Amino acid sequence: MEEEILAARLREGSREAFDELYHKYKNMALHTAYLITGNLADSEDVVQETFVKVWIHVRELHNDSGFKSWMMQILVRTAL
């Protein structure tokens, strides 16, 4: 439920919600990016680019409860 609230607040432009979601998912995102790239520096770049894309495209998220899977799709596509 917390994720849904944060995602809804993020769609409204809340920087605080973005920061909370970033801190909640950054380690998982970095781990996944590393599994794809095999390089820590590239993985960090992928995570940074992913969260930039999340901020820019958050209005395209139609299901707040699906934030994590939506963000992970962005991450995988960015890493590839």
URCOR-V74970 format. One record per residue. N is the residue number from 1. RES is the residue in one small letter. OMEGA is omega in degrees with one decimal (NA if undefined). D_LAST is the distance of its C-alpha to the last C-alpha in Angstrom with 2 decimals. Layout:
BEGIN
N|RES|OMEGA|D_LAST, N|RES|OMEGA|D_LAST
END
This chain:
BEGIN
1|m|-179.6|30.50, 2|e|179.7|29.71, 3|e|179.4|26.09, 4|e|-179.6|27.51, 5|i|179.1|29.92, 6|l|179.1|27.42, 7|a|178.1|25.05, 8|a|177.7|28.13, 9|r|177.8|29.25, 10|l|178.9|25.88, 11|r|177.6|26.12, 12|e|176.3|29.54, 13|g|-177.6|28.18, 14|s|176.8|29.07, 15|r|179.5|27.73, 16|e|177.8|29.15, 17|a|176.7|27.20, 18|f|-179.3|23.94, 19|d|179.5|25.00, 20|e|178.9|25.91, 21|l|177.5|22.67, 22|y|-178.8|20.76, 23|h|179.2|23.05, 24|k|-171.1|22.87, 25|y|-174.0|19.10, 26|k|-178.1|17.98, 27|n|177.2|18.53, 28|m|179.5|16.77, 29|a|179.5|13.71, 30|l|178.7|13.93, 31|h|-179.9|14.48, 32|t|179.2|11.53, 33|a|178.9|9.16, 34|y|177.5|11.29, 35|l|-179.3|11.05, 36|i|-173.2|7.35, 37|t|-177.7|7.86, 38|g|-176.4|11.55, 39|n|-176.3|12.76, 40|l|-178.6|14.67, 41|a|177.6|14.72, 42|d|-180.0|11.00, 43|s|177.6|10.90, 44|e|177.1|13.78, 45|d|179.7|12.32, 46|v|-180.0|9.37, 47|v|178.9|12.28, 48|q|179.8|14.47, 49|e|178.8|12.40, 50|t|-177.6|11.87, 51|f|171.6|15.64, 52|v|178.8|16.49, 53|k|176.9|14.86, 54|v|-179.1|16.74, 55|w|-176.9|19.89, 56|i|-171.0|19.64, 57|h|-173.9|18.84, 58|v|179.4|20.79, 59|r|177.0|23.46, 60|e|177.2|21.19, 61|l|-175.9|21.30, 62|h|-178.2|24.19, 63|n|-175.5|24.59, 64|d|-179.1|25.09, 65|s|179.3|25.07, 66|g|-176.8|21.50, 67|f|-174.8|20.10, 68|k|-179.0|18.27, 69|s|177.0|16.43, 70|w|179.2|15.73, 71|m|-179.6|14.40, 72|m|175.0|12.20, 73|q|177.2|10.72, 74|i|-179.5|10.04, 75|l|-178.5|8.58, 76|v|179.6|6.13, 77|r|178.5|5.21, 78|t|-179.8|5.49, 79|a|-179.3|3.78, 80|l|NA|0.00
END
